[in-house]
């Protein structure tokens, strides 16, 4: 009877003594410890201290067949930090992985030989000691309430206070955190203006860390650089923008190419062009009786005519064809 009852239940149970045993991968452990697992039950594997998962799946579910899926989790030994110099001696080692051994020798090559395993300290760091209602807070890099050796935390300050020191601290082998920053009040004086520009809005007062002001330029001037300047931890303002000036085209009469269209300087571009814009001048190739264009940029109020450009006088404009009306050289055979 017992055998018959077991035979009925066996399809829905994973039995370590009739079916495949629960396979524990090398250097790992799982979250359950049972001899019988129902179909659909799940176990999760973790690597033992000193080992880290390299690849493979961590969670496995008991299949309807009463068997476990093939376990693919691979746990590899961690790597220890580099060993520092040994006073009055030397150290020999092959690698620095967990549980490998290092040999220490005295400086005079005596027979004394010490062997010690490479291991990670089994230490934890308590949460940083912060006063109640502190303006300094932190967040862990890993979930949970316990921080282990080499774990990190990241600090933040309550605005508008500035964080002075390292934003990140590491749990060290002695159970302490590498460093704890502090939060300070940082202010910047009322910012100064920029040439040919103005503040979009500013109050004559001191500004706190991370507060910012915005700039704009006078008409026809172009803002170059960051629009906003920010109060930094140093108590200084970050880089302010500059206002670049427009360019007058230094000819009285000429036809130029501007934004893909022919324009007469004396009519269409008498106010000039803005910083960063380009004007193309027509130059004549006398040998081929054709014309080509030379682009010239406006750079903060400066526009230099190309050497090939010749401004036409009143007489030449009557008897000679303007280069802008000539056939482009690239279309000539």
C-alpha positions in Angstrom: 0.0 0.0 0.0 2.7 2.4 0.9 4.5 1.6 -2.4 1.2 2.2 -4.3 0.6 5.5 -2.6 4.2 6.6 -3.3 3.9 5.6 -6.9 0.8 7.9 -7.3 2.5 10.8 -5.7 5.9 10.4 -7.4 5.1 12.2 -10.7 4.4 15.4 -8.7 7.3 15.3 -6.4 11.1 15.6 -6.8 12.7 12.9 -4.6 16.4 13.1 -4.1 16.5 9.3 -3.7 14.4 8.2 -6.7 14.8 11.1 -9.1 17.9 13.2 -9.7 19.3 14.8 -6.6 19.3 18.5 -6.2 22.6 19.4 -7.8 24.6 22.0 -5.9 27.1 23.7 -8.2 30.7 23.9 -7.1 31.3 26.6 -4.4 27.6 27.6 -4.1 24.6 27.1 -1.8 20.9 27.4 -2.2 18.1 28.9 -0.1 16.2 25.7 0.7 17.3 22.5 2.4 14.7 19.8 1.8 14.8 16.1 0.7 11.5 16.4 -1.2 10.4 19.3 -3.4 6.9 19.7 -4.9 6.5 20.4 -8.6 6.8 24.2 -9.2 8.9 24.8 -6.1 11.9 27.1 -6.8 15.4 27.2 -5.4 17.9 30.0 -5.8 21.6 29.4 -5.7 24.2 31.8 -4.4 28.0 31.6 -4.5 29.8 30.9 -1.3 31.9 33.7 0.4 35.0 34.3 -1.7 33.4 33.3 -5.0 31.3 35.3 -7.5 28.9 34.1 -10.3 30.5 34.0 -13.7 27.6 32.8 -15.8 24.7 30.5 -15.7 21.2 30.6 -14.2 20.6 31.1 -10.5 17.0 30.1 -10.1 15.6 26.6 -10.9 12.1 25.2 -10.7 11.1 21.5 -10.0 9.7 20.3 -13.4 6.5 18.2 -13.8 8.8 15.3 -14.7 10.1 15.3 -11.1 13.5 16.4 -12.3 15.5 19.5 -12.0 16.8 21.5 -15.0 20.5 21.2 -15.8 22.3 23.5 -13.4 24.6 25.9 -15.3 25.7 28.2 -12.5 29.5 28.7 -12.4 31.1 30.3 -9.3 34.6 31.5 -9.7 37.0 32.7 -7.0 37.3 36.4 -6.3 40.5 38.3 -6.9 42.3 39.8 -3.9 43.8 43.3 -3.9 47.4 43.6 -4.9 49.8 42.8 -2.0 51.9 45.6 -0.9 55.7 45.4 -0.4 57.0 43.3 2.6 59.5 45.2 4.8 62.7 43.3 5.1 61.5 40.5 2.9 59.8 39.5 -0.4 56.6 37.8 -1.5 56.1 35.2 -4.2 52.7 34.3 -5.6 51.2 32.9 -8.8 48.0 34.8 -8.8 45.8 36.7 -6.3 42.6 34.6 -6.5 40.7 33.5 -3.3 42.4 30.7 -1.4 45.6 30.7 -3.4 48.7 30.9 -1.2 51.5 33.4 -1.1 55.1 32.7 0.1 56.9 35.2 2.3 60.7 35.1 2.6 63.1 37.1 4.8 65.5 39.5 3.1 68.6 37.4 3.9 67.0 34.2 2.4 66.8 32.3 5.7 64.9 29.0 5.6 61.9 30.7 7.3 59.0 30.5 4.9 55.5 31.6 5.7 52.5 30.5 3.7 49.1 32.3 4.0 46.0 32.0 1.9 44.6 34.9 -0.1 41.3 35.6 1.5 38.7 38.3 1.8 38.2 39.6 5.3 34.8 38.4 6.7 34.0 41.9 7.9 31.0 44.1 7.7 30.6 47.9 8.1 27.9 49.4 10.3 25.8 52.1 8.8 27.7 55.5 8.9 27.0 57.3 12.1 24.9 60.3 11.1 23.1 62.5 13.6 19.3 62.5 13.8 17.8 64.8 11.2 21.1 65.0 9.5 21.5 67.0 6.3 23.7 64.2 5.0 22.1 61.0 3.6 23.4 58.0 1.7 22.2 55.1 -0.5 23.7 51.6 -0.8 25.1 50.2 -4.0 23.5 46.8 -3.1 20.2 46.0 -1.6 19.9 45.0 2.1 20.9 46.5 5.4 24.4 44.9 5.7 27.5 46.3 4.0 30.4 43.9 3.4 34.1 44.4 2.6 34.5 46.5 -0.6 30.8 47.5 -0.7 30.2 51.2 -1.5 27.7 53.8 -0.5 27.0 57.2 -2.1 26.3 60.3 -0.1 24.0 63.2 -0.8 23.3 66.5 0.9 20.0 68.2 1.5 19.7 71.1 -1.0 21.0 73.8 -1.1 24.0 72.5 0.9 27.1 71.4 -1.0 28.8 68.0 -0.4 32.5 68.5 0.4 34.7 65.5 0.1 34.2 62.1 -1.7 30.7 61.3 -2.7 31.5 57.6 -2.4 32.8 55.6 0.6 34.0 52.0 0.6 33.7 49.4 3.4 37.3 48.6 4.5 38.9 45.6 6.0 38.9 47.2 9.5 35.1 47.5 9.4 35.2 51.3 8.9 34.2 53.4 5.9 36.9 54.9 3.9 35.7 58.5 4.3 32.6 60.5 5.3 32.0 63.8 3.6 30.3 66.8 5.1 27.6 69.2 4.0 28.4 72.9 4.0 26.6 76.2 3.2 28.3 77.6 0.0 27.3 81.0 -1.4 28.3 83.0 -4.5 28.2 86.8 -4.8 25.8 88.5 -7.1 27.2 87.6 -10.6 28.6 90.2 -13.0 27.2 90.8 -16.4 28.6 90.0 -19.9 29.6 92.4 -22.6 26.8 93.1 -25.1 24.5 91.0 -23.1 22.3 91.0 -20.1 20.7 88.8 -17.4 17.3 87.4 -18.2 16.5 87.6 -14.5 18.8 88.3 -11.5 18.4 89.6 -8.0 21.1 91.5 -6.2 21.8 89.0 -3.5 24.0 86.1 -2.6 23.3 82.8 -4.3 23.5 79.3 -2.8 25.3 76.3 -4.2 23.7 75.0 -7.5 21.6 78.1 -8.0 21.9 79.5 -11.5 21.3 82.7 -13.6 20.5 83.0 -17.3 22.1 85.3 -19.9 20.9 86.7 -23.2 22.5 89.0 -25.9 21.6 92.3 -27.4 19.9 92.3 -30.8 22.1 91.0 -33.7 24.6 89.4 -31.2 24.9 85.7 -30.8 25.2 83.8 -27.5 28.1 81.4 -27.5 28.7 79.0 -24.6 26.4 77.9 -21.8 23.2 80.0 -21.4 23.2 79.3 -17.6 26.0 80.0 -15.1 25.9 78.0 -11.8 27.1 78.7 -8.3 29.8 76.0 -7.7 31.2 74.4 -4.5 34.1 76.7 -4.7 31.9 79.8 -4.2 32.6 80.9 -7.7 30.4 81.0 -10.8 30.8 78.5 -13.6 31.8 79.6 -17.1 29.6 82.4 -18.4 28.7 82.8 -22.1 29.9 85.5 -24.4 28.0 87.6 -27.0 29.6 87.5 -30.5 29.0 90.6 -32.7 27.7 90.9 -36.3 29.8 91.6 -39.3 29.5 94.5 -41.8 30.4 93.3 -45.3 33.3 95.6 -46.3 32.2 96.4 -49.9 29.9 99.1 -51.3 28.5 97.1 -54.2 28.6 93.4 -54.8 26.4 90.4 -55.4 27.1 87.6 -53.0 25.7 84.2 -52.2 23.9 84.1 -48.8 21.8 81.2 -47.5 21.8 79.7 -51.0 20.5 82.9 -52.7 22.1 85.7 -54.6 21.9 89.0 -52.6 23.0 92.5 -53.3 25.1 93.8 -50.4 24.0 97.4 -50.8 20.3 96.5 -50.6 19.7 93.1 -48.9 22.7 92.9 -46.5 23.3 96.5 -45.6 23.0 95.6 -41.9 25.6 92.8 -42.3 25.4 89.2 -41.1 25.5 87.6 -37.7 28.3 85.7 -36.0 28.7 82.2 -37.4 26.9 83.0 -40.7 28.8 82.6 -44.0 28.8 84.8 -47.1 30.2 83.4 -50.4 31.9 85.8 -52.8 32.1 85.4 -56.6 35.6 85.3 -58.1 36.4 85.2 -61.8 38.6 82.7 -63.5 39.9 84.7 -66.5 41.5 81.7 -68.3 38.2 79.7 -68.4 35.9 82.7 -68.4 33.9 81.2 -65.5 33.2 82.1 -61.9 33.5 80.3 -58.6 32.5 81.1 -55.0 34.7 81.4 -51.9 32.8 81.1 -48.6 33.9 83.5 -45.8 32.5 83.2 -42.2 31.6 86.0 -39.9 33.7 85.6 -36.7 32.7 88.0 -33.9 32.5 91.1 -36.0 35.3 90.2 -38.4 34.8 89.2 -42.0 37.8 89.1 -44.3 37.3 89.4 -48.1 39.0 86.6 -50.2 42.1 87.7 -52.1 40.5 86.7 -55.5 37.5 89.0 -55.0 37.6 92.3 -56.9 35.1 95.0 -56.2 33.8 96.5 -59.4 33.8 100.2 -60.0 31.2 102.2 -61.8 32.8 102.0 -65.3 33.6 98.3 -65.1 30.0 97.5 -64.0 28.8 99.0 -67.3 31.1 97.3 -69.7 32.0 94.0 -68.0 29.9 91.1 -67.0 29.6 90.6 -63.2 31.2 87.3 -62.0 27.9 86.4 -60.3 26.3 86.3 -63.8 29.0 84.1 -65.3 28.7 80.4 -65.7 30.0 78.4 -62.7 33.4 76.9 -63.4 32.4 73.4 -62.2 29.9 73.3 -65.1 32.5 74.0 -67.7 33.9 71.2 -69.8 
